[in-house]
Amino acid sequence: MPPPADLPGFLQSVAPVLDRWGYFAIGGVIGVESFGVPAPGQTIMVAASLYAGAGRMNIFAVAAISFVAAVLGDNIGYWIGVRGGRKVALRWGKYVFLTPERLDRAEGFFARRGGRIVVVARFIDGLRQFNGVIAGITAMPWRTFLLYNAIGAALWVGFWTTIAYLLGTQLIEIIEHAHRYQWWVIAGGVLAVTGYVTLHVRHIRRRRAQKAEAAAQDTTS
């Protein structure tokens, strides 16, 4: 394994664990992150992929272990949600920053979008950690969860291992460069969301007005 200094930027934080435990570290960290424990799962996967690009690890083993750990961890989270429900999630969630408000919002997302949220949750901090738990609480059928969870894990692992393996340390330079413009990106996102909400509200009001007008015409005729 290369020394910790070979890993640039924020990846140095996982280098000692990865140097000592290798593939076991990948599976363990991603596994526990996937059922709700705050852990640098994505970070250690990227670091291991950089090691693989330098010839220190096997990229296929990194990807396979990451995928299996993500799926198994999420399924443990799912059964925690099924068996324990909201009461257990709220009792222990405070130790991992899962507040009642955050749980309510997440449950709303799952109720409205179901499988699609399970797929994209892998790419979103917060949802990635509690994806399985919330799916279990909302009583999503296990086979449905398993399918979408596997798809999400495959996309997540495939994306990060591929770009980290191919780009190497250039990936960190790109991320650090992108951070310079993060507030512009956030501002653009806020404006886009605000515009969408405004148009959506206007559309709803227009439809309600049309329905009210039609109802008034029916009563007078």
N, C-alpha and C positions, 0 to 999 in steps of 0.2 A: 504494500500500500504506500502511496506517496505521503509525505509529511503533511500536517494540517495546513502549512503555508501554501501548498499547491492548490488548495481550494480558496477561491477568491471571495471577498465580501462576506455576506451573511452565512455562507455555507461553512465557514470555519467552525461555527458553533456545533455542527454535527460530526465534524471530522474525528474527534477522539472516539466517539461511540462507533462510528463506521470503521475506523482503523482497528479497533479491538475486536468487534463482534462480526464484522463483515456482513454476509447475507442474513445472518440471524437478526442483526440490527435493523435491516430493511423491513423484514417481516414483522418484527416486534413493534417497531415504532408506528408503521402504517396500520397494523392491526389494532393497536389500542386507540389510535386516533379515530379509527373508523367506528368505534362504539362509544365515543363521547369523551375520551380522555384528551385534554389538550396536549398535543405532541406534534413535533415538526415532521409529519409524514411526507408531505410534498417536498420539503427541503431535503430530507435524507434521500428521497428517490432521485432528485436532480443531482445531488452530490454523487450518488452511486453511479449514475449515468455518465458523469464527467470522469469518474474513475475508469469506467468501462471504455470511454473514448481514449483514455491514456493507456489502455491495455492492462489495467490493474484488476478489472472485474469483467465478467461476461455479461454483455448487454441483454442477451436473451434470458439469462438467469435473473438478472435484475428486474426485467419486465414481468417475467412469470411469477416471481415471488411477490412483487408489488401487487399484481392483479389478484392472486389468491388471498393475500393478506387483506386487501381492501374488501373483497367479497365476503370473506369469513367474518371480518370485523363488523361490517354492516349488518350481517345476519345475526350476530350476537346482539347488536344494538336493537334489531327488530324484535327479537324475543324478549329483551329487557322491556321494551315498550309494550309488548303484548301482555307479559306477566305482571309487570309493575304498574303500567298505566301512568296517568298524569300525576298521581299522588307521589309515586317514587321519583318520577322525573323532576318534580318541583322540589321534593325534599332534598335530593342530592344535586340538583341542577345548579343551585346557588354557588356550589364550589367550583363549577366550570363555566360560570357566567351565563347559565341558562335561566333567565328570568321568566316569570309568568307572561309578561308582555311579549317577549321573544317567542315563547312557545305558542302563544295564541296566534301570532302572525304566521309562524311556520305551519301550524295546523290549517290555517286558512289557505295558504298556498297549496298544501297537499290536497285539501278538499276540492279546490277548483281545478287543479291541473294534474294531480295524480302522478302517473308514470313519467311525464315529461320533467317534473320537478326532480324525481329520483335520478334521472339521467344527468341533468345539469347541476345537481347538488354537489357532485364531485368537484366541480370547478369553483365553488363558492365557499369561502371560509365561513364557518358557523354552521351552514347547512351540511357541509361535508362531514363534520364531526357528529351531528345529531340526525342525519338522514334516516338511518335505520330505526332509531328510537321513535322518531315522530311517525314514521310509516307504521310501526307497530301500534302506537297509541291510537292512530286514526283508523285502525283495523283494515288496512290495505291487504288484500289477499296475498298470502306468502308467495305463491308462484308468480303473481304479477310483479311483486317487489323484486323477487330473485331475478327475473328476466331483465327488468329495467335497470336494476342495480348492476348486473353483470355488463350490460351495454355501457352504462356510465363509467364503470371502473375501467373497461377496455379502452374507451376513448380517452379518459384521463391519463392512464398509464401510457398508452400509445403516444399521446401528444407530448408529454413532458420527457419521457425517456428518449424519444426520437430527436426532438430539437436539442436537448442537452447533449446527447451523444454526438450529433452532427456539428453543432455549433461550438461545443466546448466552452472555454472561458469567455468566448465572445458573447454568449448568452447573458452572462452576468453584466458585461459592459452595456448590452442593449437594455437590460432591465434598469440598471443604474442611470442610464441616459434617459430612459422613459420617465423615471421618477422626477426629473426636472420639470416635466410638463404635466405632472399628475393633476395639479390644480386646474389647469386649462381643460383637461379631459373631464374632471369632475364638474366644472362649470358648464361645459357643453352638455354633459349628461343631465344635469339639473334642468337646463333650458329645454332640452329635448323632452324630458318627462313632463315638465310644466306645460309645454305646448301640447303634448298629447292629451294630458288630463283636461286642459282647457277645451280643446276641440271635442273630446269625448263628452264632457259635461254639456256643452252647447248642443251636441247631437241628441243627447238624452232629453234635454229641455225642449228641443224642437219636436221630437217625437211625442212627448207628453202633450205639448200644445196642440199638435195635429189630432191626437186622440181626443182631447177635450173638445176641440172644435167639431170633430165628427160626431161625438156624443151629443153635443148641444144641437146639432142639426137634426139628429135622429129624434130628439125629444120634441122639437118644434114642428116636425113634419107629421 
